[in-house]
Amino acid sequence: MQTYFYYTKLNKTQQAVYYAMLEGLQSHAASFSVPRLSDKELMEIHFLLRLDHPEIFYSEGITWRYYEQASSVEVVPKYLFDKKKIKMHEQAMTARVEKLTRPAIKLSETEKLQYVHDFICSNVTYDKLKKQYSHEIIGPLGQGVGVCEGIAKTVKILCDALDIWCVVAIGEANREKEIKYRHAWNIVRVSGQYYHLDVTFDNSLSREATIRYDYFLLDDTRFFRDHEPLVWPVPACKDGDNFYYRQKKLSFTKMEDVQKRAQQAVKKGKPLIFHWRGGGLSKDVFQELMQAVEQEASKKDLHSKVSVNVPQAVFYITFQSNASMQEIIEEHVEADGEVVSEEPLSE
């Protein structure tokens, strides 16, 4: 299943430009003609086309030229590689996608998504240098590095190969919040319902061989607690009951459930991850949760190290013997993939 979502949102003239661009880029043409539109529309269609078609990883931009009275425009693509290298990389990417998806073909829709999610969290590093190829599938699939755009496109091409409906979503920048860049993630469809899936954020939060699922199958309400509004509309995500921690019975509403799971984690010497669903995460509630966790740690002469994703109310806790007191860190991910740690829940 290949989802060409943004194509369906264009008018007929824009679709004609889209299709002409697609043919020209797929043939690696040095230039090609498309119906004339405004400069802004041409740039936007080229961008949306590459969201629909992550296999076109070699086109980093376009310029164009035209006569004043002409009804068409000659588009001149800027390619990342020469034609010979493009073909070589296309063959390598096709083989890579086929090899990666083969073990997951018979899984359920949710299992397929977790397979894709876990592959990226385990094998792709966020590219702080933001190299050009990291914005495309060739970064995560070929080099093991990527930025949010490249990671979201990689999720899409793997989902396309696994017959999962998937779109790359783009969020606005926000200078007032010091969010300098647009952010990319995915909308996926499971059993007819739409959900947000932000593998970049989960990849950035995952550590110590523990994969995080804070942004795995979220609804609009929960997701936009720490994401900016969309640049281009996508289907509404209304189902709030299918997110990972609730499905895995790691979403708690009672303090005694947290204490019981903390006791089990201390006994087994494993990290504890859970989502708090027992009302708002006020300072009093937060302190009660931390006291419950530390109480269980102290029974084994340990202290807890707590990392909390406050917007999503997700806690990641380890238990340490070499600490003198409980350590608490607030964490959140910025749009560029950086995890920022701060003191939590100020007065």
C-alpha positions as CSV (number, residue, x, y, z in Angstrom):
1,M,0.0,0.0,0.0
2,Q,1.4,3.3,-1.0
3,T,-0.3,6.4,0.4
4,Y,-0.2,9.5,-1.8
5,F,-2.1,11.6,0.7
6,Y,-0.9,15.0,-0.3
7,Y,-1.6,14.4,-4.0
8,T,-5.3,13.9,-3.2
9,K,-5.4,17.4,-1.5
10,L,-4.3,19.3,-4.7
11,N,-6.6,20.7,-7.4
12,K,-6.5,19.4,-10.9
13,T,-3.8,21.8,-12.2
14,Q,-1.6,21.2,-9.2
15,Q,-2.0,17.4,-9.6
16,A,-0.9,17.8,-13.2
17,V,2.2,19.6,-12.0
18,Y,2.8,16.9,-9.3
19,Y,2.5,14.1,-11.9
20,A,4.8,15.8,-14.4
21,M,7.4,16.4,-11.6
22,L,7.1,12.8,-10.5
23,E,7.8,11.5,-14.0
24,G,10.7,13.9,-14.5
25,L,12.3,13.0,-11.1
26,Q,11.8,9.3,-11.5
27,S,13.5,9.4,-14.9
28,H,16.4,11.5,-13.4
29,A,15.8,14.1,-16.1
30,A,18.1,17.1,-16.3
31,S,15.0,19.3,-16.9
32,F,11.3,18.8,-17.7
33,S,8.2,20.9,-18.4
34,V,5.3,21.4,-16.1
35,P,2.1,23.6,-16.2
36,R,2.9,27.1,-15.0
37,L,2.0,27.9,-11.4
38,S,3.3,30.5,-8.9
39,D,6.8,30.1,-7.5
40,K,5.3,29.2,-4.1
41,E,3.1,26.5,-5.5
42,L,5.9,24.9,-7.5
43,M,8.1,24.7,-4.4
44,E,5.3,23.4,-2.2
45,I,4.3,20.7,-4.7
46,H,7.9,19.5,-5.0
47,F,8.1,19.3,-1.2
48,L,4.7,17.5,-0.8
49,L,5.6,15.1,-3.6
50,R,8.7,14.0,-1.7
51,L,6.6,13.4,1.4
52,D,4.3,11.1,-0.6
53,H,7.3,9.5,-2.4
54,P,10.2,9.0,0.0
55,E,11.9,6.8,-2.6
56,I,12.7,10.1,-4.4
57,F,15.5,10.7,-1.9
58,Y,17.9,12.2,-4.5
59,S,16.1,15.5,-5.3
60,E,17.1,18.2,-2.9
61,G,15.5,21.2,-4.7
62,I,14.4,22.7,-7.9
63,T,14.8,25.9,-9.9
64,W,12.8,26.8,-13.1
65,R,12.8,29.1,-16.1
66,Y,10.0,30.3,-18.4
67,Y,9.1,32.9,-21.0
68,E,6.8,35.7,-19.7
69,Q,3.8,34.6,-21.8
70,A,4.4,30.9,-21.6
71,S,1.8,28.5,-20.1
72,S,4.5,26.0,-18.9
73,V,7.7,26.1,-16.9
74,E,10.9,24.3,-17.4
75,V,11.9,22.7,-14.1
76,V,15.6,22.1,-13.4
77,P,16.1,19.6,-10.5
78,K,19.1,19.7,-8.2
79,Y,20.2,16.2,-7.5
80,L,22.2,14.9,-4.6
81,F,24.1,12.5,-6.9
82,D,24.8,12.0,-10.6
83,K,22.5,9.7,-12.5
84,K,24.8,6.6,-12.2
85,K,25.0,7.0,-8.4
86,I,21.2,7.6,-8.1
87,K,20.5,4.3,-9.8
88,M,23.0,2.6,-7.6
89,H,21.5,4.1,-4.4
90,E,18.0,3.3,-5.6
91,Q,18.9,-0.4,-6.0
92,A,20.5,-0.4,-2.6
93,M,17.5,1.3,-0.9
94,T,15.0,-1.1,-2.6
95,A,17.0,-4.1,-1.4
96,R,17.3,-2.6,2.1
97,V,13.6,-2.0,2.4
98,E,12.7,-5.5,1.1
99,K,15.2,-7.2,3.5
100,L,14.0,-5.1,6.5
101,T,10.3,-5.7,6.0
102,R,10.4,-9.4,5.1
103,P,10.3,-10.6,8.7
104,A,7.3,-8.4,9.5
105,I,5.0,-9.2,6.6
106,K,2.7,-11.5,8.6
107,L,2.5,-9.4,11.7
108,S,-0.6,-7.5,12.8
109,E,-0.8,-3.8,11.9
110,T,0.3,-2.7,15.4
111,E,3.1,-5.2,15.5
112,K,4.3,-4.0,12.1
113,L,4.4,-0.4,13.4
114,Q,6.3,-1.5,16.6
115,Y,8.7,-3.4,14.4
116,V,9.4,-0.3,12.3
117,H,9.6,1.9,15.4
118,D,12.0,-0.4,17.2
119,F,14.2,-0.8,14.2
120,I,14.8,3.0,14.0
121,C,15.2,3.4,17.8
122,S,17.8,0.6,17.9
123,N,19.7,1.4,14.7
124,V,19.4,5.1,13.8
125,T,21.2,8.0,15.6
126,Y,19.9,11.6,15.4
127,D,22.3,13.5,13.1
128,K,23.2,16.7,15.1
129,L,25.2,17.9,12.1
130,K,22.0,17.7,10.0
131,K,23.7,16.6,6.8
132,Q,21.6,16.8,3.6
133,Y,21.1,13.1,3.2
134,S,19.9,12.8,6.8
135,H,16.6,14.5,5.5
136,E,16.0,11.6,3.2
137,I,15.7,7.8,3.6
138,I,19.3,7.3,2.6
139,G,20.4,8.7,5.9
140,P,18.6,6.3,8.3
141,L,18.7,3.3,5.9
142,G,22.1,3.8,4.4
143,Q,24.1,5.7,7.0
144,G,22.3,4.9,10.3
145,V,21.7,8.6,10.9
146,G,18.8,11.0,10.3
147,V,16.9,14.0,11.4
148,C,13.1,14.1,11.9
149,E,12.3,14.5,8.2
150,G,14.5,11.6,7.2
151,I,13.2,9.4,10.0
152,A,9.5,10.1,9.2
153,K,10.2,9.4,5.5
154,T,11.8,6.1,6.5
155,V,8.8,5.2,8.6
156,K,6.6,5.9,5.6
157,I,8.6,3.9,3.1
158,L,8.7,0.9,5.5
159,C,5.0,1.2,6.2
160,D,4.2,1.4,2.5
161,A,6.1,-1.9,2.0
162,L,4.2,-3.4,4.9
163,D,0.7,-2.3,3.6
164,I,0.2,0.2,6.5
165,W,-1.5,3.5,5.6
166,C,1.0,6.2,6.6
167,V,1.6,9.9,6.0
168,V,4.4,12.3,6.9
169,A,3.0,15.1,9.0
170,I,4.8,18.5,9.3
171,G,4.4,20.8,12.4
172,E,5.1,24.5,12.4
173,A,8.1,26.3,13.8
174,N,7.5,28.7,16.7
175,R,10.0,31.5,17.2
176,E,8.2,32.6,20.4
177,K,8.9,29.2,21.9
178,E,12.4,29.2,20.4
179,I,11.4,26.3,18.1
180,K,13.5,27.2,15.1
181,Y,12.6,24.4,12.7
182,R,9.5,22.6,11.5
183,H,9.2,19.1,12.8
184,A,8.2,15.9,11.0
185,W,6.4,12.8,12.3
186,N,3.8,10.3,10.9
187,I,0.1,9.7,10.9
188,V,-0.8,6.0,10.6
189,R,-4.0,4.1,10.4
190,V,-4.7,1.0,12.5
191,S,-8.1,-0.8,12.3
192,G,-9.6,2.2,10.6
193,Q,-8.5,4.7,13.3
194,Y,-5.8,7.4,12.8
195,Y,-2.9,7.9,15.3
196,H,0.2,10.1,15.7
197,L,3.5,8.3,15.7
198,D,6.7,10.3,16.4
199,V,9.6,7.9,16.2
200,T,12.2,10.8,16.3
201,F,11.0,11.8,19.8
202,D,11.0,8.2,21.1
203,N,14.4,7.6,19.5
204,S,15.8,10.6,21.3
205,L,14.3,9.5,24.7
206,S,15.4,5.8,24.4
207,R,18.6,5.0,26.3
208,E,20.4,2.1,28.0
209,A,19.0,-0.4,25.6
210,T,15.4,0.6,26.7
211,I,13.1,1.7,23.9
212,R,10.6,4.4,24.8
213,Y,7.0,4.5,23.4
214,D,5.9,7.9,24.7
215,Y,4.7,8.9,21.2
216,F,3.5,5.6,19.9
217,L,-0.2,5.8,18.6
218,L,-1.4,8.9,20.3
219,D,-4.5,10.9,19.8
220,D,-4.6,14.7,19.0
221,T,-5.3,15.8,22.6
222,R,-2.3,14.0,24.1
223,F,0.1,14.5,21.1
224,F,-0.3,18.3,20.8
225,R,0.6,18.8,24.4
226,D,4.2,19.2,23.2
227,H,3.9,19.5,19.4
228,E,3.2,22.6,17.3
229,P,0.1,22.9,15.0
230,L,0.3,21.3,11.5
231,V,1.4,23.1,8.4
232,W,-0.8,20.9,6.2
233,P,-4.0,19.3,7.5
234,V,-4.0,15.5,8.1
235,P,-6.8,13.2,9.3
236,A,-7.9,13.8,12.9
237,C,-6.6,11.3,15.5
238,K,-9.5,10.8,17.9
239,D,-8.9,7.5,19.6
240,G,-7.1,8.0,22.9
241,D,-7.2,4.4,24.2
242,N,-4.7,2.6,21.9
243,F,-1.4,4.2,23.0
244,Y,1.4,1.8,23.9
245,Y,1.5,2.1,27.7
246,R,-2.2,1.6,28.1
247,Q,-2.2,-1.5,25.9
248,K,0.7,-2.9,27.8
249,K,-1.0,-2.3,31.1
250,L,1.7,0.3,32.1
251,S,-0.7,3.2,32.4
252,F,-1.7,3.6,36.1
253,T,-4.5,5.5,37.8
254,K,-3.8,4.4,41.4
255,M,-0.8,5.0,43.6
256,E,-0.8,1.5,44.9
257,D,-0.3,0.2,41.3
258,V,2.8,2.3,40.9
259,Q,4.2,1.1,44.2
260,K,3.5,-2.5,43.3
261,R,5.3,-2.2,39.9
262,A,8.2,-0.3,41.6
263,Q,8.5,-3.2,44.1
264,Q,8.7,-5.7,41.2
265,A,11.2,-3.6,39.3
266,V,13.5,-3.2,42.4
267,K,13.3,-7.0,43.0
268,K,14.2,-7.8,39.4
269,G,16.8,-5.1,39.1
270,K,15.2,-3.6,36.0
271,P,14.1,-0.1,35.0
272,L,10.5,0.9,35.5
273,I,8.5,2.7,32.8
274,F,5.0,3.8,33.3
275,H,2.4,6.4,32.3
276,W,0.3,8.2,34.9
277,R,-3.4,8.4,34.0
278,G,-4.8,9.2,37.5
279,G,-5.7,12.9,36.8
280,G,-3.4,15.8,36.3
281,L,0.3,15.6,37.2
282,S,0.2,18.3,39.9
283,K,3.1,18.9,42.2
284,D,1.4,17.1,45.1
285,V,0.6,14.1,42.9
286,F,4.2,14.1,41.5
287,Q,5.7,14.1,45.0
288,E,3.4,11.3,46.2
289,L,4.5,9.2,43.2
290,M,8.2,9.9,43.9
291,Q,7.8,9.0,47.5
292,A,6.1,5.7,46.6
293,V,9.0,4.8,44.2
294,E,11.7,5.9,46.6
295,Q,10.1,3.9,49.5
296,E,10.4,0.7,47.5
297,A,14.0,1.5,46.5
298,S,15.0,2.2,50.1
299,K,13.9,-1.3,51.1
300,K,16.8,-2.7,49.2
301,D,19.2,0.1,50.2
302,L,18.8,1.7,46.8
303,H,17.8,5.2,45.5
304,S,15.7,5.9,42.4
305,K,16.8,8.0,39.5
306,V,13.7,9.4,37.8
307,S,13.4,10.9,34.3
308,V,9.9,12.3,33.7
309,N,8.4,13.4,30.4
310,V,5.9,15.8,32.0
311,P,3.7,16.7,28.9
312,Q,3.1,12.9,28.3
313,A,3.2,12.0,32.0
314,V,5.7,9.1,31.4
315,F,8.2,8.1,34.0
316,Y,11.5,6.2,33.3
317,I,13.0,5.0,36.6
318,T,16.2,3.1,37.4
319,F,17.4,2.0,40.9
320,Q,21.0,2.6,41.9
321,S,23.2,1.5,44.8
322,N,25.8,4.2,44.3
323,A,23.6,7.2,44.8
324,S,23.1,9.2,48.0
325,M,19.6,10.3,47.4
326,Q,16.8,10.2,44.9
327,E,17.5,12.1,41.6
328,I,14.7,13.6,39.5
329,I,15.1,15.0,36.0
330,E,12.5,16.5,33.8
331,E,13.1,15.6,30.1
332,H,11.5,16.8,26.9
333,V,12.5,16.6,23.3
334,E,12.9,19.7,21.1
335,A,11.9,19.8,17.5
336,D,15.5,19.3,16.4
337,G,15.7,15.9,18.3
338,E,17.6,17.2,21.3
339,V,16.6,15.9,24.8
340,V,16.6,18.8,27.2
341,S,16.8,18.0,31.0
342,E,15.6,20.4,33.7
343,E,14.4,20.4,37.3
344,P,10.8,19.3,37.3
345,L,7.6,20.9,38.5
346,S,8.8,24.2,39.9
347,E,6.8,26.1,42.5
